Amino acid sequence: MDIREEFEGRVRKLENFIEEKGFGSKQLKKARKVQKSINAVVFLGSLITVAGLTIWALNRG
């Protein structure tokens, strides 16, 4: 194993530890949860819009 790879692995472990237990970890988890919810709402809204436009276009002609 290369020294650089070992160093990068240790840094990654430290970053993950800080992300899980460090300052602001609760806020980060909340932000991720909110982002997932927003993504789901945007996806469903887009799907409904496309379906509505398709129905409208088919009934128009």
JOKA-V234851 format. One line per field, one symbol per residue. ss: DSSP state (~ for helix, > for strand, _ for the rest). phi: phi as a letter, one per 30 degrees, with the letter a starting at -180 (. if undefined). burial: I if it has 24 or more other ideal C-beta (glycine too) atoms within 12 Angstrom, else O. A space follows every 50 residues. Layout:
# JOKA-V234851
ss = ???
phi = ???
burial = ???
This chain:
# JOKA-V234851
ss = __~~~~~~~~~~~~~~~~~~~___~~~~~~~~~~~~~~~~~~~~~~~~~~ ~~~~~~~~~~_
phi = .dddddddddddddddddddcddidddddddddddddddddddddddddd ddddddddddd
burial = OOOOOOOOOOOOOOOOOOOOOOOOOOOOOOOOOOOOOOOOOOOOOOOOOO OOOOOOOOOOO
